[in-house]
Amino acid sequence: MKQPLIEFKNVEKRFGDTVIFKDFNFSVEEGEIVSIIGPSGSGKSTLLRILMTLEGIEGGVVRVAGKPLWHKDTDKGLVPADEKHLHEMRNHLGMVFQHFNLFPHMTVKRNITEAPMCVQGKTKIEANKIADELLELVGLSDKADMYPNSLSGGQKQRVGIARALAMQPAILLLDEITSALDPELVEEVLDVIRNLALKHSFTMLLVTHEMYFAREISDRVCFFDQGAIVEEGEPETLFIHPKEERTQAFLKAYMSQ
């Protein structure tokens, strides 16, 4: 049986006395596009932060591409991962954040080439070639030499997507990537993700409040509440015929906005 590309098994996560996940199980298959929806505080963004090694876990095991993320396999079993292991595992994942997180003192192209050169050891010529291809992909070839403060929010987010893709990750994580944008800029960012989904075989895990977009793009949608998956399924089924009362109430409130 093929192993999932992402797997959470009996994971526990706490912030002080607040339990976010307890005995939490979740998986994503290679090539699958999964959207996570749900109310604030339900654990959606924490899930992505655990995958990006920005937040640790208190119990259970997370595996990425078949390898434990927060642990290492040894002849004595699993032991806590060291920084070298975490660094290697991060190469499997690319994340696009809510608030862009671009380097303001670097040009658009330099924002994209920095990690491939510094982390992966690519030459400047190699990194520039990747950046040029990605800027064309996100429709920003003419912005290569500009600085982030001269870009619109939508353009900044498209640079953020290009920067994540520059590391050639196996998995693309998208954390509410339109929540900081003015409404008229949302569609230009969603169009880039649509293009990636249609023309490229990326595995994507999206936390989103864009319900119609999640319904359109996803292979599977998961509704989170209080650190648990209340309901999951194909988009048409979950959005049109949700089984759980909590899902029904959430979608009714969201779709009526």
C-alpha positions in Angstrom: 0.0 0.0 0.0 1.4 3.4 -1.0 2.5 5.6 1.9 0.9 9.0 2.2 3.1 12.0 1.5 2.0 13.7 4.7 0.8 11.7 7.7 -0.1 12.7 11.3 -0.5 9.8 13.6 -1.9 10.2 17.1 -0.4 13.7 17.3 -0.7 15.8 20.4 -0.1 19.6 20.4 -0.6 22.0 23.3 0.0 25.7 24.0 0.4 25.7 27.7 -2.8 24.2 29.2 -4.6 24.7 25.9 -4.9 21.4 23.9 -4.9 22.0 20.1 -4.6 18.4 18.9 -5.1 15.1 20.9 -4.7 11.7 19.2 -5.0 13.6 15.9 -4.8 11.6 12.6 -4.6 13.1 9.1 -3.0 12.3 5.8 -2.5 13.7 2.3 -1.6 11.5 -0.7 0.9 12.5 -3.4 -0.6 14.7 -6.0 -3.7 15.4 -3.8 -5.0 19.0 -3.3 -6.6 19.2 0.1 -8.4 22.3 1.5 -8.8 22.8 5.2 -11.7 25.0 6.3 -13.2 25.8 9.8 -13.5 28.5 12.4 -10.7 30.5 13.9 -8.8 28.5 16.6 -9.7 25.1 15.2 -6.0 24.2 14.6 -5.8 24.8 10.8 -2.8 27.1 10.7 -1.1 25.1 13.6 -1.2 22.1 11.3 0.8 23.9 8.7 3.2 25.4 11.2 4.0 21.9 12.6 4.8 20.7 9.0 7.1 23.7 8.5 8.8 22.9 11.8 7.8 26.2 13.2 5.8 24.5 16.0 6.8 21.2 17.8 4.6 18.4 18.9 4.1 16.8 22.4 3.1 13.4 21.2 2.6 11.1 18.2 4.5 11.1 15.0 4.4 13.3 11.8 5.8 11.8 8.7 6.7 13.6 5.4 7.6 11.6 2.3 7.8 8.5 4.5 10.3 10.0 7.0 9.5 11.1 10.6 9.5 14.9 10.7 10.0 15.7 14.4 11.9 12.5 15.1 14.7 10.4 13.6 14.7 6.7 13.0 17.5 4.9 14.8 18.3 1.3 15.7 16.8 2.1 19.1 13.6 3.5 17.6 12.4 7.0 17.2 14.4 9.8 18.9 13.8 13.6 18.9 15.1 15.2 15.7 18.2 17.4 15.7 18.4 20.6 13.7 20.3 18.9 10.8 17.4 16.5 10.3 14.8 19.3 10.5 16.7 21.3 8.0 16.8 18.4 5.6 13.0 17.7 6.0 12.1 21.3 5.3 13.4 20.9 1.8 10.3 18.8 1.1 8.0 21.7 1.9 7.3 25.1 0.6 5.0 27.5 2.5 3.2 30.7 1.4 2.2 32.8 4.4 -0.7 35.2 5.0 1.5 38.3 5.2 4.0 37.6 2.4 7.2 37.7 4.6 9.3 39.0 1.7 12.7 40.5 2.4 12.1 44.3 1.9 15.8 45.1 1.2 16.0 42.6 -1.7 14.6 42.8 -5.2 11.8 40.5 -6.3 14.3 38.3 -8.1 16.7 38.2 -5.2 13.8 37.2 -2.9 13.4 34.2 -5.1 17.0 33.2 -5.7 18.3 33.6 -2.1 17.2 30.3 -0.8 18.2 28.1 -3.8 21.7 29.6 -3.7 22.2 29.7 0.1 20.3 26.5 1.1 20.6 24.3 -2.0 24.0 25.6 -3.3 22.7 26.5 -6.8 24.9 28.9 -8.8 23.6 32.4 -9.5 23.0 31.4 -13.1 20.9 28.4 -12.1 19.0 30.3 -9.5 18.3 33.2 -11.9 17.0 30.7 -14.5 14.6 29.3 -12.0 13.5 32.7 -10.9 12.9 33.9 -14.5 10.7 30.8 -15.2 8.7 31.3 -11.9 8.2 35.0 -12.4 6.7 34.2 -15.8 4.5 31.5 -14.2 3.1 34.0 -11.7 2.9 36.8 -14.3 5.5 39.1 -12.8 8.4 39.0 -15.3 8.4 42.8 -15.5 8.8 43.2 -11.7 12.1 41.3 -11.3 14.2 44.3 -10.4 11.6 46.0 -8.2 11.5 46.0 -4.4 8.5 44.6 -2.4 7.4 48.0 -1.2 6.6 49.1 -4.7 4.3 46.1 -5.3 0.6 45.6 -4.6 -0.5 43.0 -2.0 -1.5 40.6 -4.8 1.8 41.0 -6.5 3.7 40.4 -3.2 1.7 37.2 -2.6 2.5 36.0 -6.1 6.2 36.6 -5.4 5.7 34.6 -2.2 4.3 31.7 -4.3 7.3 31.9 -6.7 9.7 32.0 -3.8 8.2 28.9 -2.2 8.3 27.1 -5.6 11.9 28.0 -6.2 13.0 25.4 -3.7 11.2 22.7 -5.8 9.2 21.3 -2.8 7.3 18.1 -3.0 4.5 19.8 -1.0 3.1 23.3 -1.2 1.5 24.7 2.0 -0.8 27.7 1.6 -1.9 29.5 4.8 -4.9 31.8 4.2 -2.9 33.4 1.3 -5.7 35.9 0.4 -6.7 37.0 3.9 -4.5 40.0 3.9 -5.5 41.2 0.4 -8.0 43.8 -0.7 -11.0 42.0 -2.3 -10.1 43.1 -5.8 -6.6 41.5 -5.6 -7.8 38.1 -4.4 -8.6 36.7 -7.8 -5.2 37.4 -9.3 -3.6 35.2 -6.6 -6.2 32.5 -6.8 -5.6 32.4 -10.6 -2.0 31.4 -10.0 -3.0 28.5 -7.7 -5.6 27.4 -10.3 -2.9 27.3 -12.9 -0.6 25.3 -10.7 -3.4 22.8 -10.0 -4.4 22.4 -13.6 -1.0 22.4 -15.3 1.4 21.1 -12.7 1.3 18.0 -10.4 1.8 19.7 -7.1 0.6 18.3 -3.8 -1.1 21.1 -2.1 -2.5 21.7 1.4 -4.5 24.9 1.7 -5.9 26.6 4.8 -8.5 28.9 3.3 -11.7 30.9 3.9 -12.4 31.1 0.2 -15.2 28.5 0.2 -16.0 28.7 -3.5 -12.4 28.4 -4.4 -11.9 25.4 -2.1 -14.9 23.7 -3.7 -13.5 24.4 -7.2 -9.9 23.3 -6.8 -9.8 20.6 -4.1 -9.7 16.8 -4.4 -10.8 16.7 -0.7 -12.0 19.3 1.8 -11.6 18.8 5.6 -13.7 20.7 8.1 -11.8 21.4 11.3 -13.3 22.4 14.6 -11.7 22.3 18.1 -8.6 20.4 16.8 -10.5 17.6 15.1 -11.7 16.7 11.6 -15.4 16.9 12.0 -16.1 16.0 8.4 -14.2 15.4 5.2 -15.0 14.4 1.6 -15.1 15.4 -2.0 -16.0 19.1 -2.4 -19.3 18.6 -4.1 -20.5 16.2 -1.4 -19.2 18.3 1.6 -20.4 21.6 0.4 -23.8 20.5 -1.0 -24.7 17.7 1.4 -22.7 18.0 4.6 -23.7 15.3 7.1 -22.7 16.8 10.4 -24.7 19.6 12.1 -21.6 21.5 13.0 -20.5 21.5 9.3 -23.9 22.5 8.2 -24.0 25.5 10.6 -20.5 26.7 9.6 -21.2 26.5 5.9 -24.6 28.2 6.2 -23.0 31.1 8.1 -20.1 31.4 5.7 -22.0 31.1 2.5 -24.6 33.7 3.6 -21.9 36.4 4.0 
